[in-house]
Amino acid sequence: MSEFQTPERHARLLEYAQSLTPPAGWKIEISGDGIPNPENDLVGKVRDYPLMGIPLYLLIDPREGDITLYSDLSDGGYHQHWHGKFGDRVPIPAPFDFELATGGLVRYPA
């Protein structure tokens, strides 16, 4: 465990995140990162974004060409997730209600 990943620091950050009010109209978080951080992207954000009231979380992994959409926010968590690959059409639910074309996304070199 690094000096930045202590239980005390995590508890303080979670308390701070819960105190935040997302900007008016903020309905989706899109995250794409060149350095994979599964603990942050797949655990921390999936846990914390619902607590912040963000109903949609779209995770784009340019190294693997993966796309994951977390949605159906209720009871403090996401209850649906859709998984696809670059080139698939991502079904973005209401309030947007459209399909996101991902054919133009470019994978990072391995």
C-alpha positions in Angstrom: 0.0 0.0 0.0 1.5 3.4 -1.0 1.5 6.4 1.2 -1.4 7.7 -0.8 -3.6 4.6 -0.3 -4.2 4.6 3.5 -7.6 3.8 5.0 -7.6 7.2 6.7 -6.9 9.1 3.5 -9.6 7.0 1.7 -12.1 7.8 4.4 -11.4 11.5 4.2 -11.7 11.5 0.4 -15.0 9.6 0.5 -16.4 12.0 3.1 -15.3 15.0 0.9 -16.8 13.4 -2.3 -20.1 12.8 -0.5 -20.2 16.5 0.5 -19.8 17.7 -3.1 -22.8 18.7 -5.2 -22.3 18.0 -8.9 -22.6 21.1 -11.1 -26.1 21.8 -12.3 -26.9 19.7 -15.3 -24.1 17.2 -14.8 -25.5 13.9 -16.0 -22.6 11.8 -17.3 -19.0 11.2 -16.4 -16.7 10.1 -19.2 -13.3 8.7 -18.3 -10.6 7.6 -20.6 -7.1 7.1 -19.4 -3.8 6.1 -20.9 -2.6 4.5 -17.7 -4.9 1.8 -16.6 -5.9 2.2 -13.0 -8.5 -0.6 -12.3 -8.7 0.2 -8.6 -9.7 3.8 -9.3 -11.8 3.3 -12.5 -13.5 0.0 -11.7 -13.9 0.3 -7.9 -13.5 3.8 -6.6 -15.4 5.7 -9.3 -18.1 3.0 -9.6 -18.6 3.3 -5.9 -18.3 7.1 -5.5 -20.0 8.5 -8.6 -23.4 7.2 -7.6 -23.0 8.8 -4.2 -22.3 12.1 -6.0 -25.6 11.6 -8.0 -23.9 11.0 -11.4 -26.4 8.8 -13.2 -24.1 7.7 -16.1 -20.4 6.7 -16.0 -18.8 5.9 -19.4 -15.4 4.3 -19.1 -13.2 4.1 -22.2 -10.0 2.0 -22.2 -7.9 2.9 -25.2 -5.3 0.3 -24.5 -7.7 -2.6 -24.7 -10.3 -1.0 -26.9 -13.0 -1.6 -24.3 -16.0 0.6 -23.4 -18.2 0.2 -20.3 -21.3 2.2 -19.5 -22.6 2.1 -15.9 -26.2 3.3 -15.6 -29.6 2.8 -13.8 -28.6 4.7 -10.7 -30.7 3.8 -7.6 -30.1 3.0 -4.0 -26.6 4.5 -4.1 -25.3 2.3 -6.9 -25.3 1.5 -10.6 -27.6 -1.5 -11.4 -26.9 -1.9 -15.1 -23.7 -2.0 -17.1 -23.1 -2.4 -20.8 -19.8 -3.6 -22.2 -18.5 -3.3 -25.7 -15.5 -2.7 -27.9 -14.3 0.2 -30.0 -16.6 0.2 -33.1 -19.7 -0.8 -31.2 -22.6 1.7 -30.8 -23.1 2.5 -27.1 -26.7 2.8 -26.0 -26.7 6.1 -24.0 -30.0 6.1 -22.0 -32.2 9.0 -21.0 -32.0 11.9 -20.5 -29.7 11.7 -23.6 -31.3 8.7 -25.3 -29.1 8.1 -28.3 -26.5 5.6 -29.6 -22.9 6.8 -29.4 -20.8 5.8 -32.4 -17.3 4.7 -31.4 -15.9 3.7 -34.8 -13.6 6.7 -34.7 -11.9 5.9 -31.4 -8.3 5.0 -31.7 -6.5 2.4 -29.6 -3.2 3.2 -28.0 -0.3 1.1 -29.1 0.4 -2.0 -26.9 
